[in-house]
Amino acid sequence: MATMACGEYTSVKDFYRDRSIFITGGTGFMGKVLVEKLLRSCPGIKNIYLLMRPKKGQNVQQRLKELLNAPLFAKIRRDSPHDLMKIVPVAGDVTEPELGISEEDQNLLIHCVSVVFHSAATVKFDEALKLSVTINMLGTKQLVELCHRMHNLEALIHVSTAYCNCDRTDVNEEIYPVPLDPEQVISFTKWMDDQLVEELTPKLIAGRPNTYTFTKALAERMLLCESGTLPVAIVRPSIVLSSFKEPVAGWVDNWNGPTGIIAAIGKGFFRTMMCHEEKVADLVPVDIVINLMICAAWRTATHPSDSIMIYNCCTGQQNPITWKKFVDLAFKYTRMHPVNDAIWYPGGRARSSSILNKIFVAFQHTLPAHILDFIAKLKGTKPFMVRIQAKLDKAASCLEYFSTQQWNFKDDNVRRLDAQLSPQDRETFMFDVKQIDWPSYLEHYILGIRQFILKESPETLPAARSHITRLYWLNRTVQFGALVILLRLLLSRSTLAQSVWFSLLSLVLRLCRMIV
């Protein structure tokens, strides 16, 4: 199928007309946004084949029905419900040989698909190496083998991560050498038992903080070796958060990254974590990543190249935000838009000292959790706070590597791609990170966590604000009480302290009389 005559511009929307797409990871956070955006902004698209794994007693048709009933697809359900019929589920599993796809479905994909988006991956930082290799590497290898058989393939977009090269401070848009041969890693994780692989994991991933970044780096290198003449591009997002604008500002559906921690901050039971506030937090909205992926496929198909184009989808170069500003705005908006049933007033801070942070974790996380669980047992209810705090501390530990360091992700290819788009395409498929207004974006992010993660209706905000106001004054009362006790202890030992105490008390009383 011809894509573009010499010198003639084919719009992104027109490129996708009458083409069929194959997506792995379509039921994941990014995959859902990709499916929704393709249907809404490329109405001429022919079919979208989604690789789906039957699970929990549901077949792929049932899972697809559940997927399309999500709030994310509300706009399409309202405006063009017939377009949802273009989504065709394909039963399969990236952990199985030939992706678990039947011969009949393989033939369908081989003859019909023009563009492939590969976003299936395990994004758990602490995933066992064997499973991480199976999904992130072997799954990619088997997908490439399927792509080699496709008759009309014009673009394969592989979703990686900007942090796959986190062992470097400056990360260019290129595939770097890796210390181990990807094929060897796949081979020995197959024959080694789980316990032996687990014992060797720290040595194998040396230089990287987790199995996720390690296997993603190997997958890129393997793709370079295995892709041959396939039209391939790699998109590397940094830390992906809620949507910027589309289809709903603030949409998010998973607890990954900072999201779960912010939800816990809003509830009042997460108050300290390791973070170097002056470092840049490279955060990027999910819809910006998806728009870039769609345009990267367009560029790969309409401008064939012998090399793999890499796109670092990041904000640190063009529109940086520090962790301090991120944390400050997160506190501001969790207090402005509080959650229901918060157990304490949202507060706390990031700390640069590991020792100091551990002390505060003990007194602000662990001890209160045990006290609350003890009270729950006395009441005859099920204790759960210790378990929740353990999960939160684990999440904070995983994020710590990224919140205490900084990288320079070069994004020249992303800027060039944006410059090649027509004004209309640049608006429809916007991935210019300079347009992000961080305060506004993070306010919608907090509201999105409240609505889509915690399932709290906007109508409950007035009651939640009344509750958080009561918690504020309770928090102040406790702080004042603690100060009184501290000063009283000092009074018993120092004449000067007594004098200061009575002077302070006299001043407070005079101020109270003036106010009255």
C-alpha positions, 0 to 999 in steps of 0.5 A: 500500500502506497503511503506517500508520493514524493513531496506530498504530505499525508496527514496522520489521520489519512495515513491510518485510513483503511489500515488495520492495527495490532496492539499488544498491551492494549488492556494496560494503562497506556494501551487503553489510551492508545486504542481510544485515541486511534478510534476517536482521532482516526475515524477511517481506521479499519480494525484494531486487533487487541492481543488479550489474555483470558483470565478470571473466568472471562474469555476475551470477548467478555474482557473486551466488553468490560474494557469498553465500558470503562470511563475512558471510552465514554466519549466514543460510546456517546458520539460514535458507538459503532466505532467500537465494533472495529476492535477485534480481540485476539486471544493470546499471551506474550508468555506463551510460544508464538504469543499463544495466538492460534494459527487462524488468528496468526494468518489473519494478522499476517494478511491484514495488519499494517501497523504494530504497537508493542506495549505489552510489558511487566512494569513492576520494578520488583518483578522476578527476573525470570518472568520479566525476561519472559514478558519483556524480552521473549515476548518482544522476540516472538512478536518480531518473528510474527512481524517478519511474516506480515505482508503489509507491515509499515511500522512497528512501534516498540514501547521502552522506557527512558530509564532503560539506560539509567546507568548513564547520566546523559541518554541520547536517542540511540541503542546502547551496548549492554553488558550481557548478550540478550539471547544468553540471558533468555537461555539461562533463565529458561534452564535455571530454577527460580531460586538460582535466578533470584540469587543471581539477579543482583549481580546480573542487573548490576548498574541498574536498580531493578529487573524492569530497566534491565530487561528493557535495555536488553529488549532494545538491543535484541530488537536491533539484532532481530528486526532486520529490515523491519520498519521499527521505531522505539518510544521511550517515555519517562515516568508516565502519569495521568492524561493531560487533556485527552479524552479526560484531563486527569484520567489514570487507572493504576497505582504505579509510580507516584500515584499510589503514594499521593493517594496515601498522602491524601488519606493522611497516612503517608508522611515522609519519603526519600527525595532530593528536592532540587532534582528534576522529576521527569514526568510525562502525561500518558496522552502525550506519549500516545500521540507521539507513538501514533505519529512515530508510526506515521513517520516510520511508514512515510519516511522509510529508513534503514535504522531504528529511530529512537524517541525519548518522550520526556519533559526534563529538557524542555519543561522541567519540574523539580521534585520540590515543586511536584511535592509542594503542588501535590500537597496543595491540591490534596488539601484543596480537593481532599478525599473522603474518610481521611484519617489525618490531615495531609502533611509531611515532607520529602527528606534527603537524609536516609537516616532521618527518613528511616526515623520518621518512617518508624514514628510516622508510618510504622508506629501509627499503623501498629496502633491503629491495627491494635485499636481495630483488633480491640473493636473486633474489626480486621486490621489492615494498616500495617499491611498497607504501610508495608506496601507503601514503603515498598513503593517508596523504596522503588521510587527512591532511585528515581527521586534521588537522581537526575538524568539528561534525556536528549529529545532531538528526534521528538522535536524534529518529528513535531516540526514535520507535522502540519499545524492541524496534525500538531494540534490533533496529536499534540506531544509538545511538552512545553504546553504543559502548565504544571500547576493546572496539570497536577491539579487535574492529576489529583482530581483524577486520583480521587475520581478514577483511583479512589472512586470518589464522586466530585459531589462528595467534595464539600463533605470531604472539605468539611472533614479535612477542615476538622482534621486541620484543627485537630492536627493543630491542637495536637501540635500545640499540645505537644509544644506545651508538654515540651515547654513544660518539661523545660520549665521544670529545669530552667528559670529562663525557660519559665520566664520565656514561657510566662511571657509567651503565655501573656502575649497569647492572652493579650492577642486573644483579648484583642481578637475578641 
